[in-house]
Amino acid sequence: MPTTFRKYLELIRFSHTLFALPFAMLGMIMAIHENRTVLPFFPLRTLDFPGILICMVFARSAAMAFNRLVDRNIDAKNPRTAGRHLPTRQLGLQSVLVFVVLCSLGFIGGTALFLPRNPIPIITSVPVLLFLLGYSFAKRFTLLAHWWLGAALMLSPIAAWVAVRPVFSWAPVLLGLAVCFWTAGFDIIYALQDERFDREQKLFSIPAKWGIRNALRMAAVCHLMMIFFLVMLPFVYPEFGMIFQIGIGLIFIVLFMEHLLVRPDDPKRINLVFFWLNIFVSLAILLIGIIDIFY
């Protein structure tokens, strides 16, 4: 059982949960603070935090496992991914399908934790889930696949805000847009590894369509858009002040380093940029946001 459990964690790249989870936590904290100042009669419930955590983990696990399921034949042809669990039959097709169904049910069940006070999460759970699963087909028909993934992660701070504070605000939207372009940027960089393979298989990706140099430019534009939305965030969420603005400067420096380090002919560097630097970005924004709100 421990070995099988580990294989499922590897299948869904569980460590990559740290890309979106910090933004969901920040969206939740922003909403809690806003409630205390605007809606003191709508306090945080005990189940709100575990509800957000459960929904995040199950939604991402379902989407990632479904992606591996849908891409199993493509992965088998790609030398970089041929060693994954489904092409090598370390995990069975039916067992992964059951895993997707169970995680999907876990996500929908998790949204019920916000009842009866807030029915929005459970009402929107199925459409959100379908959108997340739909990403797995995107690279077969659109160059917007990178931004589809970005939009999927964009939902994390917005959904966390809505779960705690079901009132429209531009604050989670701007934070979500920053997440969207940040994700699209590093996904374009990650796709550099498969530039030739994607072109041969007629899959849609920016590197395969426009070439490596233009792909790097597009990734840089995406990251500049991320910085723009972060800069705009304090204008709609005044609780973010000087500390947050200093943090944005730090994030800009990290992203600049990311583009300096990237070498399309060096997969190790791409993986370094993809995982460690982006994990630092997400955790840094969470930490800076918490410090600025409460300090």
BADREN-924634 format. One record per residue (C-alpha): residue number from 0; residue in one letter; z, y, x. Coordinates in steps of 0.05 Angstrom, whole numbers. Example, Ala and Ser with C-alpha at 12.3 -4.5 7.8 and 13.67 -1.06 7.14 Angstrom:
REM residues 2
pos	code	up	north	east
0	A	156	-90	246
1	S	143	-21	273
END
This chain:
REM residues 295
pos	code	up	north	east
0	M	0	0	0
1	P	16	51	55
2	T	-52	37	87
3	T	-89	43	20
4	F	-51	107	4
5	R	-70	136	71
6	K	-143	120	59
7	Y	-142	158	-7
8	L	-110	218	28
9	E	-165	214	81
10	L	-218	207	27
11	I	-198	273	-6
12	R	-181	308	59
13	F	-112	323	32
14	S	-95	370	89
15	H	-151	416	65
16	T	-109	431	4
17	L	-80	486	49
18	F	-145	525	40
19	A	-132	541	-34
20	L	-59	527	-46
21	P	-32	590	-9
22	F	-76	634	-53
23	A	-51	600	-116
24	M	21	611	-92
25	L	5	684	-77
26	G	-27	693	-146
27	M	35	664	-177
28	I	83	709	-138
29	M	41	770	-154
30	A	44	752	-228
31	I	119	740	-225
32	H	131	808	-194
33	E	86	841	-244
34	N	123	808	-301
35	R	190	833	-276
36	T	165	905	-277
37	V	120	903	-338
38	L	139	843	-381
39	P	213	829	-368
40	F	214	789	-432
41	F	164	740	-402
42	P	204	710	-343
43	L	185	653	-298
44	R	203	585	-327
45	T	230	527	-285
46	L	167	487	-298
47	D	117	541	-278
48	F	119	528	-203
49	P	115	452	-207
50	G	62	459	-260
51	I	18	501	-215
52	L	29	454	-156
53	I	13	392	-197
54	C	-50	423	-226
55	M	-74	446	-158
56	V	-64	379	-124
57	F	-94	337	-181
58	A	-153	384	-193
59	R	-172	386	-120
60	S	-162	311	-111
61	A	-207	295	-171
62	A	-261	343	-147
63	M	-260	318	-75
64	A	-260	244	-94
65	F	-316	257	-144
66	N	-356	291	-89
67	R	-348	231	-44
68	L	-369	187	-102
69	V	-432	227	-119
70	D	-452	236	-45
71	R	-439	165	-22
72	N	-514	148	-12
73	I	-528	214	23
74	D	-466	204	67
75	A	-491	135	86
76	K	-556	165	113
77	N	-523	221	152
78	P	-497	200	221
79	R	-441	250	216
80	T	-414	222	151
81	A	-436	149	154
82	G	-365	128	173
83	R	-333	154	110
84	H	-295	108	64
85	L	-347	93	11
86	P	-408	82	57
87	T	-366	34	100
88	R	-334	2	38
89	Q	-264	16	61
90	L	-253	36	-11
91	G	-289	7	-71
92	L	-333	46	-118
93	Q	-293	26	-180
94	S	-226	42	-148
95	V	-249	112	-128
96	L	-276	123	-198
97	V	-209	103	-227
98	F	-176	150	-177
99	V	-220	207	-203
100	V	-203	192	-275
101	L	-128	188	-260
102	C	-129	254	-222
103	S	-168	287	-277
104	L	-118	263	-329
105	G	-62	286	-282
106	F	-93	356	-280
107	I	-100	361	-355
108	G	-30	333	-364
109	G	-3	384	-315
110	T	-30	441	-357
111	A	14	416	-414
112	L	75	438	-374
113	F	60	510	-393
114	L	67	494	-468
115	P	87	519	-517
116	R	93	589	-489
117	N	25	591	-456
118	P	-31	548	-486
119	I	-87	579	-443
120	P	-82	529	-385
121	I	-90	468	-429
122	I	-145	500	-471
123	T	-186	516	-409
124	S	-169	453	-370
125	V	-231	412	-388
126	P	-282	469	-376
127	V	-248	484	-310
128	L	-249	411	-290
129	L	-323	404	-307
130	F	-338	465	-265
131	L	-301	436	-206
132	L	-335	369	-212
133	G	-403	402	-222
134	Y	-402	429	-151
135	S	-417	359	-125
136	F	-488	364	-153
137	A	-501	437	-132
138	K	-534	424	-65
139	R	-587	383	-100
140	F	-617	443	-136
141	T	-590	510	-113
142	L	-575	551	-50
143	L	-515	578	-88
144	A	-478	514	-73
145	H	-436	550	-20
146	W	-415	602	-71
147	W	-403	549	-124
148	L	-351	519	-77
149	G	-324	590	-66
150	A	-319	601	-141
151	A	-281	535	-148
152	L	-229	559	-98
153	M	-231	628	-130
154	L	-201	598	-192
155	S	-136	581	-155
156	P	-104	651	-154
157	I	-134	670	-221
158	A	-109	607	-255
159	A	-40	614	-224
160	W	-36	686	-249
161	V	-57	666	-319
162	A	-8	609	-321
163	V	50	656	-306
164	R	24	721	-336
165	P	-30	710	-390
166	V	-53	782	-387
167	F	-118	806	-356
168	S	-112	844	-291
169	W	-161	861	-236
170	A	-111	841	-182
171	P	-123	765	-186
172	V	-197	777	-196
173	L	-204	816	-131
174	L	-161	765	-95
175	G	-204	710	-124
176	L	-269	744	-102
177	A	-241	750	-32
178	V	-227	675	-33
179	C	-297	662	-61
180	F	-334	698	-5
181	W	-287	672	49
182	T	-300	601	26
183	A	-375	610	21
184	G	-375	639	92
185	F	-339	582	125
186	D	-377	530	84
187	I	-442	559	110
188	I	-414	553	181
189	Y	-393	481	167
190	A	-463	465	140
191	L	-493	482	209
192	Q	-476	411	230
193	D	-524	383	178
194	E	-580	434	184
195	R	-633	384	206
196	F	-609	328	160
197	D	-607	374	98
198	R	-677	398	112
199	E	-703	326	119
200	Q	-669	304	55
201	K	-691	368	18
202	L	-619	388	4
203	F	-603	460	-10
204	S	-562	496	43
205	I	-569	563	76
206	P	-577	534	147
207	A	-631	486	124
208	K	-669	539	84
209	W	-662	600	128
210	G	-646	573	197
211	I	-583	575	240
212	R	-587	648	262
213	N	-596	675	191
214	A	-542	628	165
215	L	-493	657	215
216	R	-512	727	191
217	M	-501	707	119
218	A	-433	677	136
219	A	-414	742	170
220	V	-435	782	108
221	C	-392	736	65
222	H	-332	748	109
223	L	-343	823	108
224	M	-344	819	32
225	M	-278	782	35
226	I	-248	839	76
227	F	-277	890	27
228	F	-243	857	-33
229	L	-177	851	5
230	V	-181	925	22
231	M	-193	941	-52
232	L	-135	898	-76
233	P	-78	949	-63
234	F	-115	999	-107
235	V	-104	954	-168
236	Y	-39	922	-144
237	P	3	979	-115
238	E	58	932	-92
239	F	14	917	-32
240	G	22	973	18
241	M	21	985	93
242	I	43	914	112
243	F	-14	883	72
244	Q	-64	932	102
245	I	-41	914	172
246	G	-49	841	152
247	I	-120	854	131
248	G	-134	881	201
249	L	-105	817	230
250	I	-149	775	184
251	F	-210	815	205
252	I	-195	800	279
253	V	-187	726	264
254	L	-253	723	227
255	F	-287	761	283
256	M	-260	709	332
257	E	-285	655	286
258	H	-357	680	292
259	L	-350	688	368
260	L	-326	616	375
261	V	-380	584	332
262	R	-433	546	370
263	P	-482	506	326
264	D	-492	455	382
265	D	-418	441	388
266	P	-388	405	327
267	K	-318	407	357
268	R	-319	482	356
269	I	-345	483	285
270	N	-288	437	263
271	L	-238	481	300
272	V	-264	543	264
273	F	-269	507	197
274	F	-199	479	196
275	W	-149	513	241
276	L	-172	585	238
277	N	-183	583	163
278	I	-116	550	151
279	F	-86	607	191
280	V	-123	658	147
281	S	-98	629	81
282	L	-26	621	104
283	A	-26	689	137
284	I	-48	724	73
285	L	5	687	34
286	L	60	706	84
287	I	37	779	89
288	G	33	785	14
289	I	104	757	4
290	I	133	802	58
291	D	100	864	28
292	I	121	849	-43
293	F	194	834	-28
294	Y	204	880	32
END
